[in-house]
Amino acid sequence: MMINHYVKSSLQENVNYQRLCVEQPIEALTLIRNIVSRADGVFFKKAASIFLIVRAANVHQRSAQLLDKLMLSFALDYGTSRFADIKFNFQGLELRNKEINDHLKVRCAGLLETVPRYSPGFEYLGRRVTYLHRSVRKYLERPDIHQRFTKHSNGRGFEPHTALMSSYIKELQISEPRKTILNQPSSLPLFLATVLHYAHDADIAGSSAYVEPLDTFATLTHSARCKSIIWAPARFSSFLHIATKWDLCAYVRVVLERLTSETKGFVAHTLLAYALARTDEYYVHGMEQMENSDYRRDRFPPSNRMIELLLQYGAQPNKKLKDFPALREWTAFEIAVRNVCAILPPVDTEESENRQYSEEEKSLVSNHLAIVKLMLDNGADANTTLTHQGRIITSRKLLTETMGKYWRSKEWNVDEMFRMKGGKLAPSMIRKWIMTRGKYWIGIY
């Protein structure tokens, strides 16, 4: 019933739907029946819902066109809490997996490739989809289909991003497409940005399956990146820096684990500058070339996840970033504080007067404040002073003043955040602190 409903909802706007259902139902129905007939016992107990190929091909005269409609979706309903006490016949499960995989090979030949490895959403097959044919990929990337597809698979443990990413990487392993992609400066940024976009989505979904194909991608694109103006080593000296900018935590963790104990801290601290950067020129340049970019973000803000990871591997918030020329006079904590002020208009400008901030802008400010707190929790000096707009000021005073001007409800939170970590209050702020906090306590009691 669920399959029938999903097929109808996907094809109901197609004027040829009724005719296609009459002419071409046999192969799709046979596939579904074969799989469902083998999904007894174990699969019903695990509440696994399998949605496979829905095929509607329009045949004209003697030649069959390419697939007119194609939807590939796997969904798994986890029943761990309900079926914890059930004992499974793993030998029988393995046989069922093999049978289903054989059907996939026959029915989906050339459309996808699988390997016998774990991947979220494919546990019941015991295999990982590593590649989708370009025609499948392009269909799933259509904005309307992508929206339905994402909504359908959300919360079901299915992670399609690695397979979509691998489909692009597969093109680099074929001679002619590789020449076209890597030797044309105009197409390279878009290609790289698209692959990294899917890697980022896979990482956010909690998958590490993308790490291995991304390693291959880094090797295949190394020479081209070195020749590119946008990806020049002078600005981004290694793929690890790029992965840091794109918030690929699983990939960065794997690479850092390969390093010696003495090297990890140094590399992590160098990467911290990239994690704190607020712009992403090569990503924006790549996205400008995209026609269907309405469901893709236009930039990434600094990531709490990545900064926390680098701090765990030895990055120092109070140490200057000497290996990053543009920031060599500042510590990582100073940059985090400056980032909060940099995304807001200067104090006492016309732009700042009576301005109402959107939820997106507030979210961005909150993200930067969370990074400041994260660094304070990891040993940042709460009494750090810095030069801002021609005056020397403590980080505590600068941020409380800034929030008092733009976002009054956050002023108390910021001040308390520094106070809890030993931040001293500037003499000029003591009177204001007593007055405001006195009113606060009177209001409570």
Secondary structure as a PSIPRED ss2 file (coil, helix, strand):
# PSIPRED VFORMAT (PSIPRED V4.0)

   1 M C   1.000  0.000  0.000
   2 M H   0.000  1.000  0.000
   3 I H   0.000  1.000  0.000
   4 N H   0.000  1.000  0.000
   5 H H   0.000  1.000  0.000
   6 Y H   0.000  1.000  0.000
   7 V H   0.000  1.000  0.000
   8 K H   0.000  1.000  0.000
   9 S H   0.000  1.000  0.000
  10 S H   0.000  1.000  0.000
  11 L H   0.000  1.000  0.000
  12 Q C   1.000  0.000  0.000
  13 E C   1.000  0.000  0.000
  14 N C   1.000  0.000  0.000
  15 V C   1.000  0.000  0.000
  16 N C   1.000  0.000  0.000
  17 Y H   0.000  1.000  0.000
  18 Q H   0.000  1.000  0.000
  19 R H   0.000  1.000  0.000
  20 L H   0.000  1.000  0.000
  21 C H   0.000  1.000  0.000
  22 V H   0.000  1.000  0.000
  23 E H   0.000  1.000  0.000
  24 Q C   1.000  0.000  0.000
  25 P C   1.000  0.000  0.000
  26 I H   0.000  1.000  0.000
  27 E H   0.000  1.000  0.000
  28 A H   0.000  1.000  0.000
  29 L H   0.000  1.000  0.000
  30 T H   0.000  1.000  0.000
  31 L H   0.000  1.000  0.000
  32 I H   0.000  1.000  0.000
  33 R H   0.000  1.000  0.000
  34 N H   0.000  1.000  0.000
  35 I H   0.000  1.000  0.000
  36 V H   0.000  1.000  0.000
  37 S H   0.000  1.000  0.000
  38 R C   1.000  0.000  0.000
  39 A C   1.000  0.000  0.000
  40 D C   1.000  0.000  0.000
  41 G C   1.000  0.000  0.000
  42 V H   0.000  1.000  0.000
  43 F H   0.000  1.000  0.000
  44 F H   0.000  1.000  0.000
  45 K H   0.000  1.000  0.000
  46 K C   1.000  0.000  0.000
  47 A C   1.000  0.000  0.000
  48 A E   0.000  0.000  1.000
  49 S E   0.000  0.000  1.000
  50 I C   1.000  0.000  0.000
  51 F C   1.000  0.000  0.000
  52 L C   1.000  0.000  0.000
  53 I C   1.000  0.000  0.000
  54 V E   0.000  0.000  1.000
  55 R E   0.000  0.000  1.000
  56 A E   0.000  0.000  1.000
  57 A C   1.000  0.000  0.000
  58 N C   1.000  0.000  0.000
  59 V E   0.000  0.000  1.000
  60 H E   0.000  0.000  1.000
  61 Q C   1.000  0.000  0.000
  62 R C   1.000  0.000  0.000
  63 S E   0.000  0.000  1.000
  64 A E   0.000  0.000  1.000
  65 Q C   1.000  0.000  0.000
  66 L C   1.000  0.000  0.000
  67 L C   1.000  0.000  0.000
  68 D C   1.000  0.000  0.000
  69 K E   0.000  0.000  1.000
  70 L E   0.000  0.000  1.000
  71 M E   0.000  0.000  1.000
  72 L C   1.000  0.000  0.000
  73 S C   1.000  0.000  0.000
  74 F C   1.000  0.000  0.000
  75 A E   0.000  0.000  1.000
  76 L E   0.000  0.000  1.000
  77 D C   1.000  0.000  0.000
  78 Y C   1.000  0.000  0.000
  79 G C   1.000  0.000  0.000
  80 T C   1.000  0.000  0.000
  81 S C   1.000  0.000  0.000
  82 R C   1.000  0.000  0.000
  83 F C   1.000  0.000  0.000
  84 A C   1.000  0.000  0.000
  85 D C   1.000  0.000  0.000
  86 I C   1.000  0.000  0.000
  87 K C   1.000  0.000  0.000
  88 F C   1.000  0.000  0.000
  89 N C   1.000  0.000  0.000
  90 F H   0.000  1.000  0.000
  91 Q H   0.000  1.000  0.000
  92 G H   0.000  1.000  0.000
  93 L H   0.000  1.000  0.000
  94 E H   0.000  1.000  0.000
  95 L H   0.000  1.000  0.000
  96 R H   0.000  1.000  0.000
  97 N H   0.000  1.000  0.000
  98 K H   0.000  1.000  0.000
  99 E H   0.000  1.000  0.000
 100 I H   0.000  1.000  0.000
 101 N H   0.000  1.000  0.000
 102 D H   0.000  1.000  0.000
 103 H H   0.000  1.000  0.000
 104 L H   0.000  1.000  0.000
 105 K H   0.000  1.000  0.000
 106 V H   0.000  1.000  0.000
 107 R H   0.000  1.000  0.000
 108 C C   1.000  0.000  0.000
 109 A C   1.000  0.000  0.000
 110 G C   1.000  0.000  0.000
 111 L C   1.000  0.000  0.000
 112 L E   0.000  0.000  1.000
 113 E E   0.000  0.000  1.000
 114 T E   0.000  0.000  1.000
 115 V E   0.000  0.000  1.000
 116 P C   1.000  0.000  0.000
 117 R C   1.000  0.000  0.000
 118 Y C   1.000  0.000  0.000
 119 S C   1.000  0.000  0.000
 120 P C   1.000  0.000  0.000
 121 G C   1.000  0.000  0.000
 122 F C   1.000  0.000  0.000
 123 E C   1.000  0.000  0.000
 124 Y C   1.000  0.000  0.000
 125 L C   1.000  0.000  0.000
 126 G C   1.000  0.000  0.000
 127 R C   1.000  0.000  0.000
 128 R E   0.000  0.000  1.000
 129 V E   0.000  0.000  1.000
 130 T E   0.000  0.000  1.000
 131 Y E   0.000  0.000  1.000
 132 L E   0.000  0.000  1.000
 133 H C   1.000  0.000  0.000
 134 R H   0.000  1.000  0.000
 135 S H   0.000  1.000  0.000
 136 V H   0.000  1.000  0.000
 137 R H   0.000  1.000  0.000
 138 K H   0.000  1.000  0.000
 139 Y H   0.000  1.000  0.000
 140 L H   0.000  1.000  0.000
 141 E H   0.000  1.000  0.000
 142 R C   1.000  0.000  0.000
 143 P H   0.000  1.000  0.000
 144 D H   0.000  1.000  0.000
 145 I H   0.000  1.000  0.000
 146 H H   0.000  1.000  0.000
 147 Q H   0.000  1.000  0.000
 148 R H   0.000  1.000  0.000
 149 F H   0.000  1.000  0.000
 150 T H   0.000  1.000  0.000
 151 K H   0.000  1.000  0.000
 152 H H   0.000  1.000  0.000
 153 S H   0.000  1.000  0.000
 154 N C   1.000  0.000  0.000
 155 G C   1.000  0.000  0.000
 156 R C   1.000  0.000  0.000
 157 G C   1.000  0.000  0.000
 158 F C   1.000  0.000  0.000
 159 E C   1.000  0.000  0.000
 160 P C   1.000  0.000  0.000
 161 H H   0.000  1.000  0.000
 162 T H   0.000  1.000  0.000
 163 A H   0.000  1.000  0.000
 164 L H   0.000  1.000  0.000
 165 M H   0.000  1.000  0.000
 166 S H   0.000  1.000  0.000
 167 S H   0.000  1.000  0.000
 168 Y H   0.000  1.000  0.000
 169 I H   0.000  1.000  0.000
 170 K H   0.000  1.000  0.000
 171 E H   0.000  1.000  0.000
 172 L H   0.000  1.000  0.000
 173 Q C   1.000  0.000  0.000
 174 I C   1.000  0.000  0.000
 175 S H   0.000  1.000  0.000
 176 E H   0.000  1.000  0.000
 177 P H   0.000  1.000  0.000
 178 R H   0.000  1.000  0.000
 179 K H   0.000  1.000  0.000
 180 T H   0.000  1.000  0.000
 181 I H   0.000  1.000  0.000
 182 L H   0.000  1.000  0.000
 183 N C   1.000  0.000  0.000
 184 Q C   1.000  0.000  0.000
 185 P C   1.000  0.000  0.000
 186 S C   1.000  0.000  0.000
 187 S C   1.000  0.000  0.000
 188 L H   0.000  1.000  0.000
 189 P H   0.000  1.000  0.000
 190 L H   0.000  1.000  0.000
 191 F H   0.000  1.000  0.000
 192 L H   0.000  1.000  0.000
 193 A H   0.000  1.000  0.000
 194 T H   0.000  1.000  0.000
 195 V H   0.000  1.000  0.000
 196 L H   0.000  1.000  0.000
 197 H H   0.000  1.000  0.000
 198 Y H   0.000  1.000  0.000
 199 A H   0.000  1.000  0.000
 200 H H   0.000  1.000  0.000
 201 D H   0.000  1.000  0.000
 202 A H   0.000  1.000  0.000
 203 D H   0.000  1.000  0.000
 204 I H   0.000  1.000  0.000
 205 A C   1.000  0.000  0.000
 206 G C   1.000  0.000  0.000
 207 S C   1.000  0.000  0.000
 208 S C   1.000  0.000  0.000
 209 A C   1.000  0.000  0.000
 210 Y C   1.000  0.000  0.000
 211 V H   0.000  1.000  0.000
 212 E H   0.000  1.000  0.000
 213 P H   0.000  1.000  0.000
 214 L H   0.000  1.000  0.000
 215 D H   0.000  1.000  0.000
 216 T H   0.000  1.000  0.000
 217 F H   0.000  1.000  0.000
 218 A H   0.000  1.000  0.000
 219 T H   0.000  1.000  0.000
 220 L H   0.000  1.000  0.000
 221 T C   1.000  0.000  0.000
 222 H H   0.000  1.000  0.000
 223 S H   0.000  1.000  0.000
 224 A H   0.000  1.000  0.000
 225 R H   0.000  1.000  0.000
 226 C H   0.000  1.000  0.000
 227 K H   0.000  1.000  0.000
 228 S C   1.000  0.000  0.000
 229 I C   1.000  0.000  0.000
 230 I C   1.000  0.000  0.000
 231 W C   1.000  0.000  0.000
 232 A C   1.000  0.000  0.000
 233 P C   1.000  0.000  0.000
 234 A C   1.000  0.000  0.000
 235 R C   1.000  0.000  0.000
 236 F C   1.000  0.000  0.000
 237 S C   1.000  0.000  0.000
 238 S C   1.000  0.000  0.000
 239 F H   0.000  1.000  0.000
 240 L H   0.000  1.000  0.000
 241 H H   0.000  1.000  0.000
 242 I H   0.000  1.000  0.000
 243 A H   0.000  1.000  0.000
 244 T H   0.000  1.000  0.000
 245 K H   0.000  1.000  0.000
 246 W C   1.000  0.000  0.000
 247 D C   1.000  0.000  0.000
 248 L C   1.000  0.000  0.000
 249 C H   0.000  1.000  0.000
 250 A H   0.000  1.000  0.000
 251 Y H   0.000  1.000  0.000
 252 V H   0.000  1.000  0.000
 253 R H   0.000  1.000  0.000
 254 V H   0.000  1.000  0.000
 255 V H   0.000  1.000  0.000
 256 L H   0.000  1.000  0.000
 257 E H   0.000  1.000  0.000
 258 R H   0.000  1.000  0.000
 259 L C   1.000  0.000  0.000
 260 T C   1.000  0.000  0.000
 261 S H   0.000  1.000  0.000
 262 E H   0.000  1.000  0.000
 263 T H   0.000  1.000  0.000
 264 K H   0.000  1.000  0.000
 265 G H   0.000  1.000  0.000
 266 F H   0.000  1.000  0.000
 267 V H   0.000  1.000  0.000
 268 A H   0.000  1.000  0.000
 269 H H   0.000  1.000  0.000
 270 T H   0.000  1.000  0.000
 271 L H   0.000  1.000  0.000
 272 L H   0.000  1.000  0.000
 273 A H   0.000  1.000  0.000
 274 Y H   0.000  1.000  0.000
 275 A H   0.000  1.000  0.000
 276 L H   0.000  1.000  0.000
 277 A C   1.000  0.000  0.000
 278 R C   1.000  0.000  0.000
 279 T C   1.000  0.000  0.000
 280 D C   1.000  0.000  0.000
 281 E H   0.000  1.000  0.000
 282 Y H   0.000  1.000  0.000
 283 Y H   0.000  1.000  0.000
 284 V H   0.000  1.000  0.000
 285 H H   0.000  1.000  0.000
 286 G H   0.000  1.000  0.000
 287 M H   0.000  1.000  0.000
 288 E C   1.000  0.000  0.000
 289 Q C   1.000  0.000  0.000
 290 M C   1.000  0.000  0.000
 291 E C   1.000  0.000  0.000
 292 N C   1.000  0.000  0.000
 293 S C   1.000  0.000  0.000
 294 D C   1.000  0.000  0.000
 295 Y C   1.000  0.000  0.000
 296 R C   1.000  0.000  0.000
 297 R C   1.000  0.000  0.000
 298 D C   1.000  0.000  0.000
 299 R C   1.000  0.000  0.000
 300 F C   1.000  0.000  0.000
 301 P C   1.000  0.000  0.000
 302 P C   1.000  0.000  0.000
 303 S C   1.000  0.000  0.000
 304 N H   0.000  1.000  0.000
 305 R H   0.000  1.000  0.000
 306 M H   0.000  1.000  0.000
 307 I H   0.000  1.000  0.000
 308 E H   0.000  1.000  0.000
 309 L H   0.000  1.000  0.000
 310 L H   0.000  1.000  0.000
 311 L H   0.000  1.000  0.000
 312 Q H   0.000  1.000  0.000
 313 Y C   1.000  0.000  0.000
 314 G C   1.000  0.000  0.000
 315 A C   1.000  0.000  0.000
 316 Q C   1.000  0.000  0.000
 317 P C   1.000  0.000  0.000
 318 N C   1.000  0.000  0.000
 319 K C   1.000  0.000  0.000
 320 K E   0.000  0.000  1.000
 321 L C   1.000  0.000  0.000
 322 K C   1.000  0.000  0.000
 323 D C   1.000  0.000  0.000
 324 F C   1.000  0.000  0.000
 325 P H   0.000  1.000  0.000
 326 A H   0.000  1.000  0.000
 327 L H   0.000  1.000  0.000
 328 R C   1.000  0.000  0.000
 329 E C   1.000  0.000  0.000
 330 W C   1.000  0.000  0.000
 331 T E   0.000  0.000  1.000
 332 A H   0.000  1.000  0.000
 333 F H   0.000  1.000  0.000
 334 E H   0.000  1.000  0.000
 335 I H   0.000  1.000  0.000
 336 A H   0.000  1.000  0.000
 337 V H   0.000  1.000  0.000
 338 R H   0.000  1.000  0.000
 339 N H   0.000  1.000  0.000
 340 V H   0.000  1.000  0.000
 341 C H   0.000  1.000  0.000
 342 A H   0.000  1.000  0.000
 343 I C   1.000  0.000  0.000
 344 L C   1.000  0.000  0.000
 345 P C   1.000  0.000  0.000
 346 P C   1.000  0.000  0.000
 347 V C   1.000  0.000  0.000
 348 D C   1.000  0.000  0.000
 349 T C   1.000  0.000  0.000
 350 E H   0.000  1.000  0.000
 351 E H   0.000  1.000  0.000
 352 S H   0.000  1.000  0.000
 353 E C   1.000  0.000  0.000
 354 N C   1.000  0.000  0.000
 355 R C   1.000  0.000  0.000
 356 Q C   1.000  0.000  0.000
 357 Y C   1.000  0.000  0.000
 358 S C   1.000  0.000  0.000
 359 E H   0.000  1.000  0.000
 360 E H   0.000  1.000  0.000
 361 E H   0.000  1.000  0.000
 362 K H   0.000  1.000  0.000
 363 S H   0.000  1.000  0.000
 364 L H   0.000  1.000  0.000
 365 V H   0.000  1.000  0.000
 366 S H   0.000  1.000  0.000
 367 N H   0.000  1.000  0.000
 368 H H   0.000  1.000  0.000
 369 L H   0.000  1.000  0.000
 370 A H   0.000  1.000  0.000
 371 I H   0.000  1.000  0.000
 372 V H   0.000  1.000  0.000
 373 K H   0.000  1.000  0.000
 374 L H   0.000  1.000  0.000
 375 M H   0.000  1.000  0.000
 376 L H   0.000  1.000  0.000
 377 D H   0.000  1.000  0.000
 378 N C   1.000  0.000  0.000
 379 G C   1.000  0.000  0.000
 380 A C   1.000  0.000  0.000
 381 D C   1.000  0.000  0.000
 382 A C   1.000  0.000  0.000
 383 N C   1.000  0.000  0.000
 384 T C   1.000  0.000  0.000
 385 T E   0.000  0.000  1.000
 386 L E   0.000  0.000  1.000
 387 T E   0.000  0.000  1.000
 388 H E   0.000  0.000  1.000
 389 Q C   1.000  0.000  0.000
 390 G C   1.000  0.000  0.000
 391 R E   0.000  0.000  1.000
 392 I E   0.000  0.000  1.000
 393 I E   0.000  0.000  1.000
 394 T E   0.000  0.000  1.000
 395 S H   0.000  1.000  0.000
 396 R H   0.000  1.000  0.000
 397 K H   0.000  1.000  0.000
 398 L H   0.000  1.000  0.000
 399 L H   0.000  1.000  0.000
 400 T H   0.000  1.000  0.000
 401 E H   0.000  1.000  0.000
 402 T H   0.000  1.000  0.000
 403 M H   0.000  1.000  0.000
 404 G H   0.000  1.000  0.000
 405 K H   0.000  1.000  0.000
 406 Y H   0.000  1.000  0.000
 407 W C   1.000  0.000  0.000
 408 R H   0.000  1.000  0.000
 409 S H   0.000  1.000  0.000
 410 K H   0.000  1.000  0.000
 411 E H   0.000  1.000  0.000
 412 W H   0.000  1.000  0.000
 413 N H   0.000  1.000  0.000
 414 V H   0.000  1.000  0.000
 415 D H   0.000  1.000  0.000
 416 E H   0.000  1.000  0.000
 417 M H   0.000  1.000  0.000
 418 F H   0.000  1.000  0.000
 419 R H   0.000  1.000  0.000
 420 M C   1.000  0.000  0.000
 421 K C   1.000  0.000  0.000
 422 G C   1.000  0.000  0.000
 423 G C   1.000  0.000  0.000
 424 K C   1.000  0.000  0.000
 425 L C   1.000  0.000  0.000
 426 A C   1.000  0.000  0.000
 427 P H   0.000  1.000  0.000
 428 S H   0.000  1.000  0.000
 429 M H   0.000  1.000  0.000
 430 I H   0.000  1.000  0.000
 431 R H   0.000  1.000  0.000
 432 K H   0.000  1.000  0.000
 433 W H   0.000  1.000  0.000
 434 I H   0.000  1.000  0.000
 435 M H   0.000  1.000  0.000
 436 T H   0.000  1.000  0.000
 437 R H   0.000  1.000  0.000
 438 G H   0.000  1.000  0.000
 439 K H   0.000  1.000  0.000
 440 Y H   0.000  1.000  0.000
 441 W H   0.000  1.000  0.000
 442 I H   0.000  1.000  0.000
 443 G H   0.000  1.000  0.000
 444 I H   0.000  1.000  0.000
 445 Y C   1.000  0.000  0.000
